Amino acid sequence: MKLFFRYLSDRRVILLTYIGMVALFISTFFLYDVPFEVYGDALLFSGFLLILVTAVQYIRYRKQHLKLLNGKKAVRLYVQSRKSQCQLIEEDYERLLETLDRECREDVAASKQANYRLMDYYSMWSHQIKTPLAVLNLKMQENQLDHTVLKQELFKIDQYLDMMLQYLRLNHTETDFVFEEVDIDRLIKETVKKYATFFIYQGLSFSLEDTGQVIISDKKWLGFVLEQILLNAIKYTRQGGIKIYSNPNKPKELVIEDTGIGILQEDIDRVFEKGYTGYNGHNEQKATGLGLYMSREIMRKLGHQIYLTSEVGSGTKAWLNLSQHRYKME
């Protein structure tokens, strides 16, 4: 009964229109002195027709209501099994429901994929952070834990923690960027200073040619990119050293050159892919395959570019194009 009253409420405009038309006809009949018997016949026939139409429409209304109630329990099955025997507005709602259902399933699938990728990264990260902890534990057991080893391993732990936080922030950098004037030479010196212990411990040389460049960028994120490039250069350089200078032909293009083991040509383009470590990464168990991927994404969002050139056995050059497009306000 409650459903019937709801149906009448939904059709109140039609009912009120019918009552208005009856009142209009009665007024017209009255003005023309039409006998009362005509009134009664008109009301009887129109009332019967109204009741009949209302009953038929209510049956359809109830069936549609029950169908939608069942559809709530399995929306996807309802969308796939729907019939096209409905009015135009209902067809529009059906198409809208199909679109929403498809978008919802796509969002759920994308969310699952992102969650799987995040779990994979957490697995790699937890494995990597155990390495310096294991080294510290071993050195302590052998009573060989000196200040240099302690400082290096603690620094590695700090780097892994920082990489995890930056990876989580990477998809939300639009609200994290702070663009300002960045002195490239000062930023390089601050970054290299963090790795001084590694240069000394591995006996690597370092050379910096002042660039004299001041650019508009985000200091924190650009510094993170420099750290990842330097970390890779130190990791894969056994002897020689690292040089940083600007491209003579492009003053705003920074070059970080090392004398390391180099990268295979077939790996040059793929090392920027998420999780790809290449031949050297497989030999180097500490490789996560995320540093260069994050560096490229950050550089892209900052409006910069990064690419590599390398020769196996001779070293690698990382090219950081720090120029940006200029836009004129109209």
Residue pairs with C-beta under 8 A, 6 or more apart in sequence:
3 62
3 65
4 58
7 57
7 58
7 61
7 62
8 15
10 61
11 54
11 57
18 46
18 50
22 43
22 46
25 42
26 39
29 38
29 39
29 42
67 78
70 78
71 77
71 78
75 97
75 101
76 101
76 105
79 94
79 97
79 98
79 101
82 94
84 91
86 94
117 274
120 275
121 164
121 167
121 290
124 275
124 288
124 289
124 290
125 160
125 163
125 164
125 288
128 160
128 286
128 288
129 157
129 160
129 161
131 156
131 285
131 286
132 153
132 154
132 156
132 157
132 160
133 153
133 157
135 149
135 153
136 145
136 149
136 150
136 153
139 145
139 149
139 150
148 197
148 201
151 197
152 197
152 198
152 201
155 194
155 197
159 227
159 231
162 224
163 288
163 290
163 291
163 294
166 224
166 294
167 290
167 294
169 176
170 294
170 297
170 298
173 221
173 298
173 301
174 301
176 221
177 218
177 221
177 301
177 302
178 218
178 219
178 220
179 216
179 217
179 218
180 216
180 217
180 218
180 219
181 214
181 215
181 216
182 214
182 215
182 216
182 217
182 218
182 219
182 222
183 214
184 211
184 213
184 214
184 215
184 254
184 322
185 208
185 210
185 211
185 212
185 213
187 219
187 222
187 223
187 226
188 208
188 226
188 244
189 208
190 223
191 223
191 226
191 227
191 230
192 199
192 206
192 208
192 230
192 244
194 227
195 230
195 231
195 234
198 204
198 234
199 205
199 206
199 234
199 241
199 242
202 234
202 237
202 238
203 239
204 234
204 237
204 239
204 240
204 241
204 242
205 240
205 241
205 242
206 241
206 242
206 243
207 241
207 242
207 243
207 244
207 245
208 243
208 244
208 245
209 243
209 244
209 245
209 246
211 245
211 246
211 251
211 254
213 246
213 251
213 252
213 254
213 322
215 252
215 322
215 323
215 324
216 324
217 302
217 303
217 304
217 322
217 324
218 302
221 298
221 301
221 302
222 298
222 302
222 304
222 322
224 294
224 295
224 298
225 295
225 298
225 299
225 306
225 320
226 256
226 320
228 291
228 292
228 294
228 295
229 256
229 295
229 318
229 320
230 242
230 256
231 291
232 291
232 292
232 316
233 242
233 256
233 258
233 260
233 316
233 318
234 242
235 284
235 286
235 287
236 258
236 260
236 261
236 280
236 284
236 316
237 258
237 259
237 260
237 261
237 315
238 260
238 261
239 259
240 258
240 259
240 260
240 315
241 258
241 259
242 256
242 257
242 258
242 259
243 255
243 256
243 257
243 258
244 254
244 255
244 256
244 257
245 254
245 255
245 257
246 252
246 253
246 254
246 255
247 253
247 254
247 255
247 319
250 321
250 323
252 321
252 322
252 323
253 319
253 320
253 321
253 322
253 323
254 319
254 320
254 322
255 317
255 318
255 319
255 320
256 317
256 318
256 320
257 315
257 316
257 317
257 318
258 315
258 316
258 317
259 314
259 315
260 315
260 316
261 280
261 312
261 313
262 310
262 311
262 312
262 313
262 314
262 315
262 316
263 271
263 278
263 280
263 308
263 310
263 312
263 316
264 278
264 279
264 280
264 312
265 310
267 276
267 278
267 279
267 280
268 308
268 309
268 310
270 276
270 278
271 277
271 278
271 292
271 308
272 292
272 293
272 295
272 296
272 306
273 289
273 293
274 289
274 290
274 293
275 288
275 289
275 290
275 293
276 289
276 293
277 284
277 287
277 288
277 289
280 287
281 287
281 289
295 306
296 306
299 305
299 306
299 320
303 324
303 325
304 320
304 321
304 322
304 323
304 324
305 319
305 320
305 321
306 318
306 319
306 320
306 321
307 318
307 319
308 316
308 317
308 318
308 319
309 316
309 317
309 319
310 316
310 317
